[in-house]
C-alpha cells in the first residue's frame, strides 16, 4: 500500500472541470481534497492564472511509479499535450506527484529522472503547500519540514500572500 500527495493545476479552458477530471480519474483512491486556490502563473508569467488544489490518495496495490502513471492518465483525460519547449507554459492540467509514503508510513525517496521523491521543488511552491495544509494541517514535506513553517517562514512566504482561496469552487462535481 502507498499513500501520496498529488498537486493539481490548470490554467487553460474550463480550469475547474480539468481539476475535477483529475479527481474523477483518480477515483476511489482519493481520500481527501483540498480547497481550490487561484494563483498567478509561475515561471512563464505571460499566461492565464491557475486554479490549484491538492489531493491525498491511497491504494493497496500502488507502487510509487503507479502514481506517476495515474497523474499522466489524468492529464491525458483533460487533453494535456506536453510541450518540451515550454516547461512552465500554460496547460489544461498538470498533476505532480509531491510525496509518497510506503506501507510502513515512511516516505519513499527516489532520484529517478522521471520520478524524484519528494518533489524537488515542492518546498518552493506556495500553490502546493497551502492547499496541502487544508487536508493535512500538521503535515510534513519529507526532507524539508513542517508545511506551515515552509509556507510562513520559507522563501515562499511572500508568494503565499498572492494565493486567492476560491471557496465557491468545489472539486467534487455538483451533478
BELRASUL-V597645 format. One record per pair of residues at least 6 apart in sequence whose ideal C-beta (glycine too) atoms are under 7 Angstrom apart, sorted by the first residue. I is the first residue (numbers start at 1). J is the second residue. Records with the same first field share a line. If there is no record, write none. Layout:
I=J ; J
//
This chain:
1=58 ; 59 ; 60 ; 103
2=59 ; 62 ; 63 ; 64 ; 100 ; 101 ; 102
3=56 ; 57 ; 58 ; 101
4=57 ; 67 ; 97 ; 99 ; 100
5=54 ; 56 ; 98 ; 99 ; 132
6=54 ; 55 ; 57 ; 67 ; 71 ; 95 ; 96 ; 97 ; 98
7=52 ; 54 ; 96 ; 98 ; 128
8=19 ; 22 ; 52 ; 53 ; 54 ; 55 ; 95
9=50 ; 52 ; 94 ; 127
10=18 ; 19 ; 50 ; 51 ; 91 ; 92 ; 93
11=41 ; 47 ; 48 ; 49 ; 50 ; 90 ; 91
12=48 ; 90 ; 91 ; 92
13=92
15=51
16=36 ; 51 ; 169
18=78 ; 92 ; 93
19=36 ; 51 ; 53 ; 171
20=171 ; 173
21=74 ; 77 ; 78 ; 93
22=74 ; 78 ; 93 ; 95
23=30 ; 33 ; 55 ; 171
25=73 ; 74 ; 77
26=55 ; 57 ; 70 ; 74
29=57 ; 58 ; 59
30=55 ; 57
31=56 ; 57 ; 58
32=55 ; 56 ; 135
33=53 ; 55 ; 171 ; 172
34=53 ; 54 ; 131 ; 132 ; 134 ; 135
35=131 ; 134 ; 165 ; 167
36=51 ; 53 ; 166 ; 169 ; 171
37=52 ; 127 ; 130 ; 131 ; 163 ; 164 ; 165 ; 166
38=49 ; 51 ; 164 ; 166
39=49 ; 50 ; 52 ; 127 ; 162 ; 163
40=49 ; 162
41=47 ; 49 ; 50
42=88
43=88
44=86 ; 88 ; 89
47=89 ; 90
48=90
50=127
52=127 ; 131
53=131 ; 171
54=128 ; 131 ; 132 ; 135
56=135 ; 136
64=100 ; 108 ; 110 ; 115 ; 117
65=115
67=97 ; 100
68=97 ; 114 ; 115
71=95 ; 96 ; 97
74=93 ; 95
75=93 ; 94 ; 95
78=92 ; 93
79=92
80=91 ; 92 ; 93
83=89
96=119
97=115 ; 117 ; 119
98=118 ; 119 ; 122 ; 128
99=107 ; 117 ; 118 ; 119 ; 141 ; 142
100=108 ; 117
101=107 ; 108
102=108
107=118 ; 142
108=117
109=117
110=116 ; 117
118=141 ; 142 ; 143
122=128 ; 141
123=141 ; 144 ; 150 ; 154
124=155 ; 156
125=156
126=151 ; 156 ; 159 ; 160 ; 163
127=163
129=147 ; 150 ; 151 ; 156
130=151 ; 160 ; 163
132=139 ; 147
133=139 ; 147 ; 148 ; 151
139=147
140=146 ; 147
141=147 ; 150
144=150
150=156
151=157 ; 160
//
